[in-house]
Amino acid sequence: MSFAIEQLIPHRAPMQWVNALTSCTDKTASATACFVENDFAVVDGQVLETALVELVAQTVAAALGHHARAGSGKPGAAAIGLLVAASNFKIQSRPPAGKTVHIEVRERRRLGPMLMITGTISCDGQIIAAGDLSVYA
């Protein structure tokens, strides 16, 4: 990918958790993240469940920012979006701090500015969380 993550999403520390957008198409995107022990989303050495939902949302934000910047070629063209709802989110396990997680999102449906997204998060090759998000973008 040709853009730094800071150019794609509005999030900044301590809430910027996605480290890199690794692939992006019209309907799908992939990203990576790695939490460190002193992140506030880490408790007792493991990432909080709510942070896993946020990783999916930040991956969507990065994809929207990538599309906006690639289409306009202008700095500051990252899309603005709001997480509206999370549903059917199943968390199998919480990853430990220091482990890289892989996030994959797929657009299921678009209705005007509303997007329905399915996301999965894996760690060490195993799916640890999956669910759906509704995003206004």
Buried (B, 14 or more C-beta within 10 A) or exposed (E): BEBEBEBBBBBEEEBBBBBBBBEBEEEEBBBBBBBEEEBEBBEEEBBBBEBBBBBBBBBBBBBBBBBBBEEEEEEEBBBEBEBBEBEEBEBEBBBBBEBBBBBBBBBEEEEEEEBBBBBBBBBEEEBBBBBBBBBEB
